[in-house]
Amino acid sequence: MSDAFRVFVGALPEVCPSDARRMVLTADAGGRCEVFTWDAASRSARQVTDRPEGTVHHAVDADAYVWWFDEDADGRGRWWFEPFDGGWRLPGLPGAPAGSPRGLAVTADGTVAAALAPRHGGTSLLVGRRGRTPREVLRTAGQARLGGITPEGDLLAVATVSDGDASVVVVAASGRVLATLPGPDGLGDGSDDHEEPDAREDHEEPDARTGPGGRFWCRGFSPRPGRRELLLVHELRDGYELATWTAHRGLATHSWCRFDTEITASWYPDTDEVLVRQERHGRSLLHRVSLRDRTRRVVPTPAGTLLDAAARPGGGLHYLWTDTAHPPVLRSTDEIALPAPGPLPHVPGHHTELWTPTPHGRVHTLLSLPGEAANGDGPGAGRIADGAAPPTVFLVHGGPADHDRDAYDATVHSLVASGYAVARVNYRGSTGYGPRWRRAFGTDVGHAQVDDLAAVRADLVRRGLADDRATALWGVSWGAYLVLLALGARPRTWQAGIAVKPVADWVSAHRLTTPALRALDVRWFGGTPEEVPDRYSRSSPLTFAAQVRAPLLLVGAERDVKCPPEQIRSYAAALTAAGVAHEELWLDTGHDGYDGAAHVAVLRRSLTFLHSRLPPPVADAPSRPPARSGGPRSR
């Protein structure tokens, strides 16, 4: 195999702790996501996995054993490992029950910690030796994720959620709980001054705790032997700051180092410094922070989005960079060779941005136009050069704890190449704009976001950048839910809709989905469907199904446990009963797929649907086949 890789999942290669030239990554393998090794010394690659539905979860330990998770169609399975150069493969935790992966860590001496979510619910934290039967050291009733392990293997950090209450727990390898962070009073013994934040709603995966001192996200133990220092991110009312915990000092919040928008952080491998990646207004910034010296500086990187970034031994930096016009590429600041991308496609169009004023604040939109925009008084302010606005597709991001980025997206590429304009709106509730924007959600779930989408549409029409007679919505998962709600709640606004794996009936979805998502529903709505039925009804697309006027393409997945097929079928039946024109496409996959063929099938069907339902694009923008799968939206 050559050294050309096509990025499938937006993450850096995992680096062997004892040899930075040995790496493990996921990449495209005939349209599927599979695990590969990469030897930077010889610039050679080897495909490790070859599974019908693809493989995504992987790791490499200090002895250069490659780990991967062999999961079934429901996302449950077991960890396996094999030598870096190939050979025999063995179960990593023989005797452990099958479950969904919730984190894996392997120390230099071969101690393994793994969190697994079994079929019956809850999470089991297992500790053992590589290739030997592990012991269970902690079991949670709710969802949990392994947050880190010390180099000595004696302390573990776990982020848990049980009955809607989240916490970061530090536990000894024996199973003894040493600390629950930030503690009953919200502060540790060594905390700096802080300000009182509101609670932040969380996405499905548990990463944080809400308490008097705000939410805390677990970012792992220092990799330096003997340090036993846990890194966390602390949410405030108007921003974020770093925090650390040690058994000796307790919890310390570093209030001198604050950020106004969402951050993630990781340790430098051979110093006490921290690399902070900040998501701000659809783009990324990197900061190098010394907690000891109280210094912080911006690390220069090209404008755009960093899908992942990591510090390497000796001060080197590896990152995965992209912007809307360029597919993701791996970059490094040291001498270690990273896998090169395959031939990169030309991304057509003019890519810009605009801000739409609303009573609730300015809404940021990333806008891609076919051809070139005319001169105007600001980014995106000019009309289309030939005076005719193209049909516009609003790609609605999922999450909702997510945002659209200045990053390559195969769907954007395909649409712009076919003559459509594309608007990606970071509505209220999106990340990347600070806690207040993220919390601007309320119990009237979905309607604030629909209002923001409509406000941006009106702004684009006013600016001459969109045709009032030719606007469509296209979303996946939570984004698909907003598509259905918008088509029903504002039936005269949109001319077409595409909803891929949506929540279509909140009550049925709540009953059939995963425990973690049921807990999330309760937090959003303030109760169960039995406790607050009016709220669920008000936000359910099923309530508005008979009001839909725009033609609709519904895409469901037969094995979807997050947005179950039954509730999509009940919505489709309601459309049929009301005489609403719609088409259906069913995939034999789960909610998350690692096989690009399904993404390409949806792209092709959706482009055909749009071509038949909207006025044709401008004549000088011929229709083109869909771009290859890859980029953020194809996951």
QUIWO-V885991 format. One line per field, one symbol per residue. ss: DSSP state (H for helix, E for strand, L for the rest). A space follows every 50 residues. Layout:
ss = ???
//
This chain:
ss = LLLEELLLLLLLLEEELLEEEEEEEEEEELLEEEEEEEELLLLEEEELLL LLLLLLLEEELLLLEEEEEEELLLLLEEEEEEELLLLLEEELLLLLLLEE EEEEEELLLLEEEEEEELLLLLEEEEEEELLLLLEEEEEELLEEEEEEEL LLLLEEEEEEEELLEEEEEEEELLLLEEEEELLLLLLLLLLLLLLLLLLL LLLLLLLEELLLLLLEEEEEELLLLLLLLEEEEEELLLLEEEEEEELLLE EEEEEEEEELLLEEEEELLLLLEEEEEEEELLEEEEEEEELLLLEEEEEL LLLLEEEEEEELHHHLEEEEEEELLEEEEEEELLLLLLLEELLLLLLLLE EEEEEELLLLLLEEEEEEELLLELLLLLLLLLLELLLLLLLEEEEELLLL LLLLLLLLEHHHHHHHHLLLEEEEEELLLLLLLLHHHHHLLLLLLLHHHH HHHHHHHHHHHHLLLLLLLLEEEEEELHHHHHHHHHHHHLLLLLLEEEEE LLLLLHHHHHHHLLHHHHHHHHHHHLLLLLLLHHHHHHHLHHHHHHHLLL EEEEEEELLLLLLLHHHHHHHHHHHHHHLLLEEEEEELLLLLLLEHHHHH HHHHHHHHHHHHHLLLLLLLLLLLLLLLLLEHHHL
//
